[in-house]
Every structure is written in structure tokens, then in C-alpha cells.
């Protein structure tokens, strides 16, 4: 399940494409909203979500991965 880019929030900065370790995002011209070109390559590492300055990206974590998925921003010390 690939990252979802909210086109209304995205300012086309390209940070998500630059930091993605799996190159999920395709090459676009400067000023264009990134395109998820290789969705099957996404590792759901959450780096694009965390580094997006506009909070324009969300991830749908597949059910099997939810068992090991840890939300990076969770600071509750349970």
C-alpha cells in the first residue's frame, strides 16, 4: 500500500522523493507534485510522512505489517 499524497496540502518541495530509501517516488520536474511510481517497493518506513513539512503524506500500513509497526511520533512511556 503506497504513500498517499494530499495534493491540496502538498507544496511540491520534493523532500519525500529525496529521502525515500526505496525510490518509491518517480522523478518529476521542479514544482510538480511527486508521483508514487513504484508503490510495490514501499517498505512503510514512514520517513516520507515524518519529513513532509506540510503533513501532506499518509501511509496505509498493510495488516500483516501492523503487528510490527511502531508509530514514530509516539512518546507515551507505557
C-alpha positions in Angstrom: 0.0 0.0 0.0 1.7 3.1 -1.2 2.0 6.5 0.4 -0.9 8.8 -0.3 -0.2 12.5 -1.2 -2.8 15.1 -0.4 -2.5 17.3 -3.4 -4.3 20.2 -1.6 -1.6 20.3 1.1 1.5 19.4 -0.9 3.7 22.3 -1.8 5.8 20.2 -4.2 9.0 20.6 -2.2 10.3 17.1 -3.2 11.6 16.2 0.2 9.7 12.9 0.2 11.3 11.9 -3.1 14.7 12.8 -1.9 14.6 10.9 1.4 12.8 7.8 0.3 15.2 4.9 0.8 13.4 2.8 -1.8 12.9 5.4 -4.5 9.1 4.9 -4.5 8.5 8.4 -5.9 9.2 9.0 -9.6 11.2 11.8 -10.9 9.2 15.0 -11.5 10.0 18.5 -12.7 10.7 21.1 -10.1 7.5 22.4 -8.8 5.5 19.3 -9.7 3.8 17.2 -7.0 5.7 13.9 -6.6 4.1 10.8 -8.1 4.2 7.3 -6.5 5.7 5.4 -9.4 6.8 2.2 -7.6 4.2 1.5 -4.9 5.2 -2.1 -4.5 8.7 -1.0 -3.4 7.4 0.9 -0.3 8.7 -0.5 3.0 6.4 1.6 5.1 9.3 3.1 6.9 7.3 6.3 7.5 10.2 8.6 6.5 8.2 10.5 3.9 5.4 11.1 6.4 7.7 12.3 9.1 9.8 14.6 6.9 6.9 16.2 5.0 6.8 19.9 6.2 3.2 20.2 5.1 2.0 16.9 6.6 0.6 16.1 3.2 1.5 12.4 3.1 -0.1 9.5 4.9 0.6 5.7 4.9 -1.8 2.8 4.9 0.1 0.1 6.7 -0.8 -3.4 5.5 -2.5 -5.6 8.1 0.4 -8.1 8.4 2.9 -5.2 8.9 0.7 -3.7 11.6 1.8 -6.3 14.1 5.4 -4.9 14.0 4.6 -1.3 13.0 5.5 1.3 15.6 4.4 4.9 15.2 7.5 7.0 15.3 5.9 10.0 17.0 4.5 8.1 19.9 6.3 9.2 23.0 4.0 7.7 25.6 6.1 5.7 28.0 3.6 2.9 28.9 
